[in-house]
Every structure is written in C-alpha cells, then in structure tokens.
Amino acid sequence: MIREWEKMLSLSDDGTWEVDVWPWFMSMSRDVISRAAVGRSYKEGRQIFQLLSEQTELVMYHLDRYYLPFWRLVYSKDRRRMEEIDRTVNESLKGIIKKKEKAMKAGEAVKNDVMGILLEFNNENRGTVGLSMKDLIEECKLFYFAGQETTSTLLAWTIMLLSRHPDWQTRAREEVLQVFGNQTPDFDGLTRLTIVNMILHEALRLYPPGTYIDRLVEKDVKLGNLSVPAGVQVFIPVLMLHHDQEMWGSDAKEFNPGRFSEGISKAGKGNSIAYFPFGWGPRICIGQIFALLEAKMTLSLILQRFWFELSPSYSHAPSLVLALRPKHGVHVFLHKLK
C-alpha cells in the first residue's frame, strides 16, 4: 500500500495526491488478517470477503424491518440468498482447512498462523477436546470478518482526525521518527509509542467500530440494585457512553488524546468502565492486542513517509453497517515528507 502511494505521488506534478484511504485500509487489513488467520493472501480469499460483505449488508437492511407485518414474505428472497452465501462461505473455508491439514501432515505448511495453531491443538487432543470442522469454520469466519472490519475503520477515522488536528499529527510523527527514524517499526518500538497509543484510544472512543454490545441473560442475576431475569437481552450503547459528558467532561465530543495520558483507567471521570471499544470482562475481544499493533504499525509507516490533510471532497457521514464506517470514505491530500 505504501509503495503504491509513493508511486502515485512520484507521478504528481506538485508532489500531492488525493486519495480515499478507506478502501486501501480495507484491502490491507483483509490481507493482514488472511495471512494471520490461515496463512493465505487476501487475493486467494477474495470471494469469502465479498460474500461476507454482501451478507452484512443484507443483515443490516432487514434488521430494523424484520418485525414489520408481512415483512417476512418480502424477506424470503434475501433469506434464500443469505443461506446460499452461508453455504458457499462454509464450503470455501472447509476447502482451505482441509488443504491446510493435508499440507501440515506432509510437513509443507507452517503452524504459526491461527488456523495452524488450532489444527495443531486438534492433533494433540484428538478424541478428547479437539474442535469440530464446524467450530473451525466459525473461528475462521470470525477472524475474517471481525479482524479486518474493526481495524480498517479505526485507521480511517484516525487519519481523518489527524488531518483535522495537524498539531497531533506532528506530535505523533515526531514520536515515530524519534523511536524508529527511517527504520521499519518493530514490536519493541511499537510498545513505546505513547502519543500514538493515546491517539488511537481517542479515535476508538469517538468512533468505536462496535457501537453497541448486547448480552442475553441466561439465568436470574443481580446487577447492583437491578434484578435482571433470565431471558432478558441487555443492550449496552457503547457509542453513547463514549460521548457522555457526565463520564468524560464538557469536551466529550471533542478530539483530545491527552485525556489518555495517564492510561485508560484515568481517562474518564473516575469510571474506567466508561471506555470499552473491545468489550469488557471475560469476553473482551480476543484480537484487541493484535488490532492495536496492526494499527500502530500502519500509522507509523504512514507518518514516516507522508503528511496529510483533509480534501474538500471529504463528507463526514458515519454509517453503521455492523461496524461504524465512513459512508463516503475518507478523502485526504497526501504529501511526501521532504
């Protein structure tokens, strides 16, 4: 991605290129998660991503209409399409898993991706606690979908915010250059990026990829003074809580990464649970560290090479399609650093 951007800038007469970074981040994060999940490039899994994206749009279109009278009659055609997509995706992933299993048995495949680790676990626990083929397929789908959608939206909103706040962009760039210079960012250095870390957390606060969390209560439970009976669905409005002035102060809707200067627990007004873009508790997102490392790596590589500003063609329109996306993309002017 970086090489393509540099190529485009080299062809520009004034060293400036207008680009919508959102589709670039989607493609990049899909490639990253494909390699991390099953060791395959995004191009080989292109059909899976296209089908999952179509499935997402169908689900969201019908979600608010499902309980309307007679809507299920209208819905039947799309339901058949959704079932067809599910079968196709399952068969594609089943083929990938079987191919991986065969390669591993022949000693031709590495075991350091998620699927390799799961299959190795199965081999070591065969007949006891191993995962079924259905379990493996569901794990693949979760990593494919959640692993790219959340990170790509985080990067898109971060670039938008840094374009609007060049002072923070400058501070982040100075930190990256101080830690890495012109060298490729490494793991140890990424863990020392305090300003970049603050910026990413503030972007996640303002534009959390998941705007709500819901949980089904399986048995009667008491939450503080509230008694919740079994069967109730609890809805937690993450986006609303992240913008609540009572929890974050009068500047709750403003971009202020400095609020995270002393860590997450002290960012809000005495309530650390006011911030949970990855969920909380025993079911916190298993990919949280991976996503933040990927975002830090990408942002560092960009800051090392470019400075950027919003294009007049940018239209601010957050849109919920499972994740909180920029509906019209994020159009910026890229400038090569001298």
Steps between C-alpha positions, in 0.01 A plus 500: 500500500778740598692423179190570289445831676863600442468402135190717456671795668805462275273541196346819639624835371475673838581206727138474621248225445136483606401155626210337679689304766198293612502238217880476525476420870227243436714319243811516718329378818338214309841391375646527851223298666504237224871440549465502879195273503574236237830601342335587169506833319187714463487434126446128561220573747343783300172315443456437874535872579265603220235253616534598867465868403183420304370300794564794733307741280205260473489451877511873574236580237251259655591545865272797565222370275477139612209548740285703262175326397548269197867598470602136515324448166717771345801368687476144361702572183783662693486226762562241230796707378638524853472123541675453165782734610535310827534168317754640251715661770491182710605286204781742408634502855462123526716467189765734649502303827536163328777632278677635808460168684645308206796738468571481873498120498748507211717748688446764230311762703603723788304486824543860614166632371170473687369209294831314532490545880139372517576199279811420704284518813258254336780257417630510856152451650341269245206313648484719812443878480585580137296738284248369246507607136200726574693663787803557276284658229332735750839603641617579145191708423538697823866579431432584135218739579577656838874510440489728197186709545594644839864583420427660163234729649730594789775601254259695279358704790851557641626644171192724484557628856873560448420687178269729699753539781843552339657580839434144617611366162832683546542371856432144389746526210773642723453208741512241219815653350661523842435131573558350154664764281465366146523136610212256476297508825551198726302354788709648782483848349126480441443434871683826582279726283308683772364789289394271215335274758309797648383604153373152413309472829339839445401399145346181643314707760352740245438240227485152654466237223236321708245758611317268737532170683211271584491203736229242564444429870499121541400493866363746758772744599535807721694798361546747784146587609351369175351151476515360146295186428615222269408550134547877502732652241728770644600775254810710573521816280879534468492805269265692729710421810819602320345843433337547841604835656426370849770237450747692281448868577379794293741416216362147460425551129836662425824334390733511798750210517654663808220356711676161463840632611476310831347186352149375438401471867549874561367628166139540610356667809585229753332221301731276298208296368381802302741393222465156343534497117611135525243399760589419858541213744552132412358552149722793404606486133769235456653702213543828693880491523535378141276780368682774690842372390384490138363855528821628664715336233292643213478848649875504571586406142270774367632767737860415407434578134205740461313789648132531416205738511128462436378554146206738441325197347491327840143464628460409868238225518554223756287203394420188699540179300577272795815713543499881498626582150568828317211483252670711230856398581783716637644719223833661585786675321822304547831690496840337492723588796815684390 
